[in-house]
Each structure stands twice: as C-alpha cells, then as structure tokens.
Amino acid sequence: HTAGGAAAGLTDRETAVLQAVARGLSNDEIAKELWITQQTVKFHLTNTYRKLGARNRTEATRLAYQRGLIENPLFDEE
C-alpha cells in the first residue's frame, strides 16, 4: 500500500484495484485475485475514476503513475 493513494482520497481497496488494472488485469481477473465480485471491482473503479477525474482505465492508470499513487510494475526491478 502506498501513501499516495490515501492522499488522493483512495481507499486501500481502490488502490489495490487500480494497481491490478495497471498490471493489465481484466475485471474478472481482479475479482478473482482480490476475492471480490466483478460488480465490486466496477464499484471501486467508478469511485477511483471519479476521485482521479479519469474517464477510463488507461487514463486512471496514467494519472495514478503521474501522481505517484501506484508503482510502475515495469520498473519494479530497479
């Protein structure tokens, strides 16, 4: 969990869903990974989009990286 998510008003769960989206997971895959329903994934995403001012998954991910809310999985090794 990163402090950045909380600073943006995101809950731990919303941050976790956003990180999964950033890794390229589908709603179904996120639901299975986090042990929640697809409807709950959509609920968290809707809240996340609203809080970030994003229109879709791609924009939410980009904004989250820019604001340091989530770590970039492509550069975790560094």
ABEGO torsion letter per residue (X at the ends): XBAAAAAAGBBAAAAAAAAAAAAGBBAAAAAAAAGBBAAAAAAAAAAAAAAAGBABAAAAAAAAAAAGABBBAAAAAX
